[in-house]
Amino acid sequence: MGEEKLELEGKVIAALSGNTFRVQLNHNQHELLARLSGKLRKNFIRIGVGDRVKVEMNPYDLTQATICFRLKEMTTNVNPPKRSFGPRHGAARKPNAPKR
């Protein structure tokens, strides 16, 4: 007999005090107050202005919500930049340097 929660997507438009944010919903541009869920606080997930988030709302109070997920940003780069794993073995050592 759990409560039915509404899951919607929105965008963070302001960071308020504590773990409270002002979120604008995507489908109807409605603004509401949202706080971080316990899992996001526990795992130190950082939310900033402009982030896309998924919120859970109680159908009886449509002015408050809980941020339950931070959505990944869509990138337009077709080819992501190559990762550098540091210098190759022996390439960083100077030719006259003594071996370790």
C-alpha positions in Angstrom: 0.0 0.0 0.0 2.7 2.4 -0.9 1.9 5.9 -2.1 1.9 6.6 -5.8 4.6 9.1 -6.7 4.8 11.2 -9.8 8.2 11.0 -11.5 8.9 14.0 -13.7 11.9 15.6 -15.3 13.0 19.2 -14.8 15.9 21.7 -14.7 17.4 23.3 -11.6 17.0 27.1 -11.9 18.2 28.1 -8.4 20.2 26.7 -5.5 18.7 27.7 -2.2 20.0 27.1 1.4 20.7 23.6 2.6 19.8 20.8 0.2 16.9 22.8 -1.4 16.6 23.8 -5.0 14.1 25.5 -7.2 13.2 23.2 -10.2 11.3 24.1 -13.3 9.4 21.1 -14.8 9.9 20.3 -18.5 6.4 19.5 -19.6 4.5 22.4 -18.1 7.1 25.0 -17.0 5.8 24.8 -13.4 8.3 25.8 -10.7 8.5 24.0 -7.4 10.8 23.5 -4.4 12.8 20.3 -4.4 15.2 18.7 -1.8 17.9 16.1 -2.3 17.0 12.5 -1.6 19.0 10.5 1.0 20.9 8.5 -1.5 22.1 11.6 -3.3 23.3 13.1 0.0 24.9 9.9 1.1 26.9 9.5 -2.2 27.9 13.2 -2.3 26.1 13.7 -5.7 26.5 17.4 -6.5 23.6 19.3 -8.1 24.1 22.7 -9.7 22.1 25.3 -11.5 21.3 24.2 -15.0 21.4 20.4 -14.2 18.6 18.2 -15.5 17.1 16.2 -12.7 14.4 13.6 -12.2 12.0 14.5 -9.3 9.4 12.5 -7.4 6.2 14.4 -6.3 3.4 13.5 -4.0 0.1 13.9 -6.0 -1.5 15.7 -3.0 1.1 18.5 -2.8 2.4 19.7 -6.2 4.6 22.5 -4.8 7.2 20.2 -3.3 9.3 17.4 -4.7 12.4 15.2 -4.0 15.3 15.1 -6.4 16.0 11.4 -6.9 18.3 11.4 -9.9 20.7 13.7 -11.8 20.4 13.1 -15.5 23.5 13.1 -17.7 24.0 15.9 -20.1 23.6 15.2 -23.8 26.8 16.0 -25.6 26.9 17.0 -29.3 30.5 15.6 -29.7 30.3 12.6 -32.0 33.9 11.7 -31.1 34.7 12.3 -27.5 38.3 13.5 -26.7 40.9 10.9 -26.2 42.0 10.1 -22.7 45.6 10.5 -21.8 47.0 7.8 -19.5 50.3 9.6 -18.9 53.7 9.1 -20.6 54.7 5.8 -22.0 57.1 3.6 -20.0 60.6 5.0 -20.4 59.6 8.0 -22.5 59.5 10.4 -19.6 63.0 9.5 -18.4 65.9 11.7 -19.6 68.5 9.8 -21.7 71.3 10.5 -19.2 69.3 9.9 -16.0 70.4 6.9 -13.9 68.1 3.9 -13.7 66.2 3.4 -10.5 
